[in-house]
Amino acid sequence: LPLFERLERRIVDGERNGLEDDLEEAMGEKSPIAIINDHLLAGMKVVGELFGSGQMQLPFVLTSAEVMKTAVAHLEPHMEATDEDGKGRIVLATVKGDVHDIGKNLVDIILSNNGYEVVNLGIKQPISTILEAAVEKRADVIGMSGLLVKSTVVMKENLQEINQRGMAEQFPVLLGGAALTRTYVENDLSEVYDGQVRYARDAFEGLRLMDTIIA
Ligand code: B1M
């Protein structure tokens, strides 16, 4: 297979052997971000489709996710970072009940490389922990990620909890993850929340939104 198809295939097949060599070769032709966006994420998309249609079993999805993470970790030190620093601080977490963290960690990388301080709390975080960290670290924004349909409900409950604690004006919220839609966030969730709540389709939209929220 040609190099870029091979990279996508590696994610689908969970094939790690020779991954680093292929990534090095790929960086001769494209930026690390383009490699992730154009090829590695395409592989994860196929994995999702195969899993969703019952053609791939969960352990193989996990292996694919691990290869994806290894690839991102290999590319990350080669990414361009701005000199800007201290643009603002975000507390970032995958919500309660949800283990998916590849997208959240990409958001962390993109924001960190572009002047934001990211406090990444990890996966399965209840809103109490997220809020504690946001207060303690004096976050400018709270970021929540979730990929399960039930996570969209958790996010709504979380927003209500922030309201109840009277902290909605203090904490604009950035949301992302495959199960969310723009209409759900911009119509339903902004109805619910007393502060600002924004939807990011991908990590780059997340960055643009951070720039507008903080400005
Ligand atoms: Co799971 N999983 N999974 N999974 N998994 C999905 C989400 C699913 C859609 C697959 C499918 O059925 N086709 C499905 C959800 C269905 C639903 O809810 N209706 C699903 C399921 C069912 C499950 C389990 C329940 C399976 C089971 O146990 N029977 C289980 C859940 C366990 C739990 O959470 N409690 C499970 C487990 C797993 C693995 C552990 C095997 C693995 C995760 C490994 C890991 O993350 N460390 C996994 C994977 C890999 C997937 C798919 C295949 C790929 C997800 C991914 O990493 N995509 C996924 C299929 C899919 O998403 N269509 C699937 C790449 C990633 C970069 O995209 O996270 O969307 P994403 O991030 C994007 C944007 O959304 C955005 O930026 C990123 C791109 O730049 N973004 C943000 C994300 N967060 C953001 C936050 C922001 C801003 C932007 O600001 C704060």
Residues whose N, C-alpha, C, O or C-beta is under 5 A from the ligand:
A	BS01	B1M	M44 V47 G48 E49 F51 G52 L58 V61 L62 A65 G97 D98 V99 H100 D101 I102 G103 K104 L106 V107 G143 M144 S145 L147 L148 V149 K150 L174 L175 G176 G177 A178 A200 R201 D202 A203 G206
